[in-house]
């Protein structure tokens, strides 16, 4: 693949491209305010092989996504343990309560939907509740008590020691998530955490904690989705019809 194949023609007119050694391999003509040329145009080579070429920003993000996804292989054992713990919870008559903020709230609801409904095959419904959906409770607790207790208050009301609390937080430092996990620990419920590379304070509060090997929310949440789909698949495989 040549550089012309990798970059659009109009992009080559506006960007300077360097190789790994810092040498310019393509550059536009640059003029000063008076129209004088201060940098001659450098035409891109037509015979560069693919591995010698820089990649577009989107290409870089896809490659980074692939790298982070590949690291999940090293945590398959943890994901299997998580699935086993959830299966045991359901078999014992327990429920799973899920929580998170923003995109992680959407993931919490996504997981609950996979378990209550179905993932890939028909089987009995599994009791999973996202604590991010009851707008009356969310707004009442936030307004009257404080947003930090928006999840912990629900846990105090609903969770028992035979249940599992599954929290998702990219940073692992969200105050309302930490408050919720502390409440779950007091009750004696099993705690599962999904977070980013550092784990934050959240990791220490979890019985099982999956950490995506990245700190940025997009890469972390992409890998979280893969991980919880693997868990849902394992649960569904073990579930009775």
C-alpha positions in Angstrom: 0.0 0.0 0.0 1.4 3.4 -1.0 1.0 6.6 1.0 -1.5 7.8 -1.6 -3.6 4.8 -0.7 -3.5 5.5 3.0 -4.1 9.3 2.9 -6.8 11.1 0.9 -5.4 13.5 -1.7 -6.7 16.6 0.0 -5.2 15.5 3.3 -1.7 15.4 1.6 -2.1 19.0 0.7 -2.4 20.1 4.4 -0.4 17.7 6.5 3.3 17.0 7.0 4.1 13.3 7.3 7.2 12.0 9.0 8.7 8.5 9.1 9.9 6.8 12.3 13.2 8.6 12.2 11.7 12.0 12.0 12.4 12.5 8.3 9.8 14.4 6.2 8.3 12.0 3.6 5.4 14.3 2.5 4.8 17.9 3.0 2.7 20.7 1.5 4.1 23.9 0.0 4.0 26.6 2.6 3.9 30.4 1.9 4.2 33.4 4.1 1.7 36.3 4.2 3.4 37.9 1.2 3.1 34.8 -0.9 6.8 33.8 -0.7 7.5 30.1 -0.5 9.0 29.3 2.9 8.8 25.5 2.5 8.9 23.6 -0.8 6.4 20.9 -1.4 7.7 17.4 -0.8 5.9 14.8 -2.9 5.1 11.5 -1.2 6.9 8.4 -2.4 4.9 6.0 -4.5 6.8 2.8 -3.5 6.6 2.9 0.3 5.5 -0.4 1.8 2.7 -0.5 4.3 4.7 -0.9 7.5 6.8 2.2 6.8 3.8 4.5 6.6 2.2 6.5 9.4 -1.5 5.7 10.1 -4.5 7.9 10.2 -5.9 8.9 13.7 -8.8 6.6 13.3 -6.5 3.7 12.3 -4.4 4.4 15.4 -7.6 4.1 17.6 -8.6 0.9 15.9 -5.1 -0.6 16.5 -5.2 0.5 20.1 -8.6 -1.0 20.5 -7.2 -4.3 19.2 -4.3 -4.1 21.6 -6.6 -3.6 24.6 -8.9 -6.4 23.5 -6.0 -8.8 23.2 -5.1 -8.2 26.8 -8.5 -9.7 27.9 -7.1 -13.1 27.0 -4.9 -12.8 30.1 -8.0 -12.3 32.3 -10.2 -15.1 31.0 -9.7 -16.9 34.2 -11.1 -14.0 36.2 -14.1 -13.7 33.8 -14.8 -17.4 34.3 -14.7 -16.9 38.1 -17.1 -14.0 37.8 -19.5 -16.0 35.7 -19.3 -18.9 38.2 -20.0 -16.5 41.1 -23.0 -15.1 39.3 -24.3 -18.5 38.4 -24.0 -19.5 42.1 -25.9 -16.4 43.1 -28.8 -17.1 40.8 -28.9 -20.8 41.8 -29.1 -19.7 45.5 -32.1 -17.5 44.8 -30.1 -14.3 44.7 -30.4 -11.2 42.5 -27.8 -9.1 40.7 -27.9 -5.3 41.1 -26.0 -3.2 38.6 -24.9 0.4 38.7 -22.6 3.0 37.1 -22.6 6.5 35.7 -22.9 7.8 32.2 -21.8 5.2 29.7 -21.3 2.7 32.5 -25.0 3.3 33.5 -25.9 2.3 29.9 -23.7 -0.8 30.3 -25.4 -1.7 33.6 -28.8 -1.5 31.8 -27.4 -3.5 28.9 -26.2 -6.3 31.2 -29.5 -6.4 33.0 -31.4 -6.7 29.7 -29.2 -9.6 28.6 -29.9 -11.5 31.8 -33.6 -10.7 32.2 -34.3 -11.2 28.5 -31.9 -13.4 26.6 -28.4 -13.2 25.2 -28.4 -15.8 22.4 -30.8 -18.6 23.4 -34.1 -19.1 25.2 -33.8 -20.0 28.9 -35.4 -19.0 32.1 -35.3 -15.3 33.0 -32.6 -14.3 35.5 -33.2 -11.6 38.1 -31.0 -8.6 37.3 -31.9 -5.0 38.2 -30.1 -1.9 37.0 -30.1 0.8 39.8 -29.9 3.5 37.1 -33.4 3.5 35.7 -35.9 4.6 38.4 -36.0 8.3 37.8 -38.2 9.1 40.8 -35.8 7.4 43.2 -32.7 8.8 41.5 -34.0 12.4 41.6 -35.5 12.1 45.1 -32.3 10.7 46.7 -30.1 13.1 44.8 -32.2 16.1 45.7 -33.1 15.2 49.3 -30.0 13.3 50.5 -27.2 13.8 48.0 -26.0 12.3 44.7 -23.2 10.4 46.4 -25.9 8.2 47.9 -28.0 7.7 44.8 -27.0 4.0 44.6 -26.1 3.2 48.2 -29.6 4.2 49.4 -31.1 1.7 46.9 -28.7 -1.0 48.0 -29.7 -0.5 51.6 -33.3 -0.9 50.7 -33.1 -3.8 48.3 -29.9 -5.9 48.6 -29.4 -8.9 50.8 -26.3 -10.9 51.6 -27.2 -13.6 49.1 -27.3 -11.0 46.3 -24.5 -9.6 44.0 -23.7 -6.0 43.3 -22.0 -5.4 40.0 -20.5 -1.9 39.6 -18.9 -0.3 36.5 -16.6 2.7 36.7 -13.9 3.7 34.3 -11.9 5.6 36.9 -12.8 3.4 39.9 -13.1 6.7 41.9 -16.7 7.8 41.4 -18.0 8.8 44.8 -21.5 7.4 44.4 -20.1 4.0 43.2 -17.7 3.8 46.1 -20.5 4.7 48.6 -22.6 1.9 47.0 -19.9 -0.7 47.3 -19.3 0.2 51.0 -23.0 -0.2 51.6 -22.9 -3.6 49.8 -19.9 -4.7 52.0 -21.8 -3.9 55.2 -24.6 -6.1 54.0 -22.3 -8.9 53.0 -23.3 -9.1 49.3 -20.8 -10.3 46.7 -19.2 -7.4 44.8 -18.1 -7.5 41.2 -16.3 -4.5 39.7 -15.5 -3.4 36.2 -13.0 -0.6 35.9 -10.0 0.8 34.1 -6.3 0.1 34.4 -5.6 1.8 37.7 -8.7 0.3 39.4 -8.9 3.3 41.7 -10.3 2.8 45.3 -13.0 0.6 43.8 -10.7 -2.4 43.2 -10.1 -2.8 47.0 -13.8 -3.0 47.7 -14.5 -5.8 45.2 -14.5 -9.5 45.5 -13.7 -9.8 41.8 -12.5 -6.9 39.7 -11.9 -6.8 36.0 -9.6 -4.0 34.8 -9.4 -3.0 31.2 -5.8 -2.2 30.2 -6.5 1.4 29.4 -7.4 4.7 31.2 -9.5 6.4 28.5 -13.3 5.8 28.8 -13.9 4.8 25.1 -11.3 2.0 25.1 -12.3 0.9 28.6 -16.0 0.7 27.9 -15.4 -1.1 24.6 -13.5 -3.8 26.4 -16.0 -3.9 29.3 -18.7 -4.8 26.7 -16.7 -7.7 25.4 -16.0 -8.9 28.9 -19.6 -8.8 30.1 -20.8 -10.4 26.9 -18.4 -13.3 27.6 -19.8 -13.5 31.1 -23.4 -13.4 29.9 -22.7 -16.2 27.4 -21.2 -18.4 30.1 -24.2 -17.8 32.4 -26.6 -18.5 29.6 -24.8 -21.7 28.7 -25.1 -22.9 32.3 -28.7 -21.7 32.8 -31.7 -24.2 32.7 -34.4 -23.7 30.2 
